[in-house]
């Protein structure tokens, strides 16, 4: 949202009413981020309350202006569109105020993208110098900016307080370097991130193509002129989009063993999880390897962490 410029009040009110219905539907997922949910006013289903907090609404009163919500185990759920003591004009004013707040929200969302991305990239490049590099196809800042943005970050002056990788259950290679099993290490295999950062393997290109089976396409090249290289792309390794395309970032599902002969260039397709289901699927956009990963202990939290 926000890419269409200034919208009419009627358009904004229509969006607000749609969001009211989503909130009233009681979906399992949190449909709206907190900052946006706070803008949307409650539907007009408030009961009058006496001094004891008891409802004074007559359950047999006329149901004019009532719509039927989704079916539940208890039957059809109804929500009133009008507060019992609220006129049409008052309701319109309430929606118009929410629409003005929503327009401001959209403007802030647009304004926060650049400083949020710059702050995240600065922070993670300071953690590991050179980790934000188009030459090596590496970067972490865009992933963190995107997840913070999807999670509701919308105040440009607060970008320095963005939620860092540990909030999402990620580990950083500089803090907890990824290790292969002893059995794999004895064979001389190298962990993928280590192979890339050491220069033994070059990422020629990385692109996302939806999610699941063969969704991460990698083109790799061995920089060795004499030795074969065995690389293990571990499950939990994360690849990010490199700009505000609002597409799904990807996380490798299972370990992938890659054999590269001296100087060989190899193309592979890897199975990968979608990391943010509220965004559309990637469709060939360029991706970078991040310094972040999820290990087996925290990956079980994956489905709950990224339902946003």
C-alpha positions in Angstrom: 0.0 0.0 0.0 1.0 3.6 -0.5 2.3 3.3 -4.1 -0.8 5.0 -5.6 -0.2 8.4 -4.0 -2.8 10.5 -2.2 -6.2 8.7 -2.3 -9.7 10.2 -1.9 -11.3 10.1 1.5 -14.0 7.7 0.2 -11.3 5.3 -1.1 -9.5 5.4 2.3 -12.8 4.8 4.2 -13.5 1.8 2.0 -10.1 0.4 2.9 -10.7 1.1 6.6 -14.1 -0.7 6.5 -12.5 -3.7 4.8 -9.9 -3.8 7.6 -12.6 -3.6 10.2 -14.2 -6.7 8.7 -10.8 -8.5 8.7 -10.4 -7.7 12.4 -13.9 -8.8 13.2 -13.4 -12.1 11.4 -11.2 -13.3 14.2 -8.6 -14.9 11.9 -6.0 -17.1 13.5 -3.3 -14.9 11.9 -2.8 -11.3 13.0 -3.9 -9.8 9.8 -2.8 -6.3 10.6 0.5 -5.1 12.3 0.0 -3.4 15.6 0.6 0.1 14.3 -2.1 -0.3 11.6 -4.5 -2.2 13.9 -4.4 0.8 16.3 -5.7 3.1 13.5 -8.7 1.0 12.5 -11.6 1.9 14.8 -13.8 -0.8 16.2 -16.8 -1.8 14.2 -20.1 -0.4 15.3 -21.0 -3.2 17.6 -20.4 -1.6 21.0 -23.1 -2.3 23.6 -24.3 0.3 26.0 -23.0 -0.4 29.5 -24.5 0.5 32.8 -22.5 1.5 35.9 -21.9 -2.2 36.8 -20.5 -2.9 33.3 -23.5 -4.9 32.3 -24.9 -4.7 28.8 -28.1 -2.8 28.4 -28.6 -3.8 24.7 -31.9 -5.4 23.9 -31.0 -8.6 22.1 -34.4 -8.4 20.3 -33.8 -4.9 18.9 -34.0 -4.3 15.2 -31.0 -5.7 13.3 -31.1 -3.0 10.7 -27.5 -2.2 9.6 -26.2 -5.6 10.7 -24.1 -7.8 8.5 -23.4 -11.5 9.0 -19.8 -12.5 9.6 -18.1 -15.9 9.0 -19.6 -19.1 10.4 -18.2 -20.3 13.6 -18.8 -23.5 15.7 -21.5 -21.6 17.5 -23.3 -20.5 14.3 -23.1 -17.3 12.3 -21.3 -14.4 13.9 -23.0 -11.0 13.6 -21.4 -7.6 14.1 -23.3 -4.3 14.2 -22.2 -1.6 11.8 -23.6 1.2 14.0 -23.3 1.9 17.6 -26.7 2.1 19.2 -26.2 5.7 20.2 -24.3 6.8 17.1 -25.8 8.6 14.1 -24.8 8.1 10.5 -23.0 11.5 10.6 -21.1 10.6 13.7 -20.1 7.2 12.2 -18.9 8.9 9.1 -16.7 11.3 11.1 -15.2 8.4 13.0 -14.3 6.7 9.8 -13.0 9.9 8.3 -10.7 10.4 11.2 -9.4 6.9 10.8 -8.9 7.5 7.1 -6.8 10.6 7.8 -4.6 8.6 10.2 -4.3 5.9 7.6 -3.1 8.4 5.0 -0.5 9.6 7.5 0.5 6.0 8.2 1.0 5.3 4.4 3.1 8.5 4.1 5.3 7.4 7.0 5.6 3.9 5.6 6.9 5.3 2.4 9.3 7.7 4.1 10.8 5.1 6.4 12.0 2.7 3.8 15.2 4.4 2.8 16.5 5.4 6.3 15.5 1.9 7.7 17.4 0.1 5.0 20.4 2.4 5.4 20.5 2.0 9.1 20.2 -1.8 9.0 22.9 -2.1 6.3 25.2 0.2 8.3 24.7 -1.8 11.5 25.4 -5.2 9.9 28.3 -3.9 7.8 29.9 -2.7 11.0 29.5 -6.1 12.5 31.4 -7.7 9.6 33.2 -5.2 7.4 32.4 -5.9 3.7 29.3 -8.0 4.5 27.2 -5.6 2.4 28.7 -6.2 -1.0 27.3 -6.5 -4.5 30.6 -8.0 -5.6 30.3 -11.1 -3.4 26.5 -11.1 -3.5 26.2 -10.8 0.2 24.0 -8.6 2.4 21.9 -8.7 5.6 20.6 -5.2 6.0 17.8 -5.5 3.5 16.4 -8.6 5.1 16.3 -7.0 8.5 14.8 -3.8 7.1 12.1 -5.8 5.3 11.1 -7.9 8.3 11.0 -4.7 10.5 8.9 -3.0 7.9 6.5 -5.9 7.5 6.2 -6.0 11.3 5.0 -2.4 11.3 8.0 -0.1 11.6 6.8 3.2 10.3 8.6 6.1 12.1 11.6 7.4 10.2 13.1 9.0 13.3 13.1 5.7 15.2 15.0 3.5 12.7 18.0 3.2 15.0 15.9 1.1 17.4 15.0 -1.5 14.8 14.5 -5.1 15.9 17.8 -7.0 15.4 18.3 -10.6 14.2 18.0 -12.2 17.7 14.4 -10.9 17.9 13.5 -13.2 15.0 15.4 -16.2 16.3 18.3 -15.8 13.8 22.0 -16.5 14.6 24.8 -14.4 13.1 27.8 -16.0 11.6 30.2 -13.6 13.4 28.7 -14.5 16.8 28.0 -18.2 16.3 30.0 -19.5 13.2 28.2 -22.3 11.5 29.9 -25.6 12.0 29.6 -28.8 10.0 29.3 -32.2 11.7 32.6 -33.9 12.6 31.9 -36.6 10.0 31.5 -34.0 7.2 34.4 -31.9 8.4 36.7 -34.9 8.2 36.0 -35.3 4.5 37.4 -31.8 3.9 34.0 -30.2 3.1 33.5 -26.5 3.7 30.4 -24.8 5.0 28.8 -22.6 2.3 29.1 -19.2 4.0 32.7 -19.9 4.9 33.5 -20.9 1.3 32.0 -17.7 0.0 33.6 -15.3 2.6 37.0 -17.0 2.2 36.8 -16.6 -1.6 37.0 -20.3 -2.4 33.6 -20.2 -4.0 32.1 -17.2 -5.8 28.3 -16.6 -6.1 27.8 -15.6 -9.7 24.1 -15.2 -9.2 21.3 -16.1 -6.8 17.6 -15.7 -7.7 14.3 -16.6 -6.1 11.5 -18.4 -7.9 8.5 -18.8 -5.6 9.2 -21.1 -2.6 9.4 -24.8 -1.9 10.9 -27.2 -4.4 13.8 -25.8 -6.5 12.9 -22.2 -5.6 16.4 -20.9 -4.9 18.5 -20.8 -8.1 22.3 -20.5 -7.6 25.1 -20.1 -10.1 28.4 -20.9 -8.4 32.1 -20.9 -9.5 35.1 -22.5 -7.9 38.0 -20.1 -7.7 40.6 -22.9 -7.3 42.7 -23.8 -10.3 43.9 -27.1 -8.9 41.7 -28.6 -6.2 38.2 -29.9 -6.1 35.9 -28.2 -3.5 33.1 -29.8 -1.6 30.7 -27.3 -0.1 27.7 -27.9 2.2 24.9 -25.4 1.9 23.3 -26.0 5.3 19.6 -26.0 6.2 18.6 -22.7 7.7 20.9 -20.6 5.5 19.0 -17.4 4.6 19.0 -15.4 1.3 17.5 -11.9 1.1 16.1 -9.8 -1.7 18.3 -6.8 -2.4 15.7 -4.0 -2.7 12.2 -3.0 -1.7 10.5 -5.6 -4.1 8.3 -6.8 -1.2 8.8 -10.4 -2.2 9.4 -13.5 0.0 12.9 -14.0 1.4 14.1 -17.6 1.3 15.6 -20.1 3.8 17.3 -23.4 2.7 15.2 -26.4 3.8 17.8 -29.2 3.9 21.5 -29.6 3.7 22.8 -29.6 0.1 26.2 -31.0 -0.8 27.8 -29.3 -3.8 30.9 -30.7 -5.6 32.9 -28.2 -7.6 35.9 -29.1 -9.8 38.7 -26.6 -10.3 37.4 -23.5 -12.0 34.0 -25.1 -12.6 30.9 -23.1 -12.9 27.8 -24.9 -11.6 24.1 -24.1 -11.6 21.9 -25.7 -8.9 18.3 -25.4 -7.7 17.7 -25.6 -4.0 14.5 -26.2 -1.9 13.7 -23.2 0.3 11.1 -22.0 2.7 9.2 -18.8 2.3 10.1 -16.4 5.2 7.3 -13.8 5.0 4.0 -15.1 3.8 2.3 -11.7 3.7 4.4 -10.8 0.6 4.1 -12.2 -2.9 6.3 -15.0 -4.2 9.7 -14.1 -5.7 9.7 -14.4 -9.5 13.3 -14.3 -10.6 14.5 -11.3 -8.6 18.2 -11.2 -7.5 19.1 -12.3 -4.0 22.1 -12.1 -1.7 23.5 -14.5 0.9 23.0 -13.2 4.4 25.2 -13.6 7.5 22.2 -15.0 9.3 20.8 -18.6 9.7 18.4 -20.6 11.8 19.6 -23.7 13.6 17.6 -26.8 14.3 16.6 -25.7 17.8 14.9 -22.5 16.7 13.7 -23.5 13.2 10.6 -25.2 14.8 9.4 -21.7 15.7 9.5 -20.8 12.0 5.8 -21.0 11.1 4.8 -18.8 14.1 7.6 -16.3 13.7 6.9 -15.4 10.1 3.1 -15.3 10.0 3.0 -11.5 9.4 
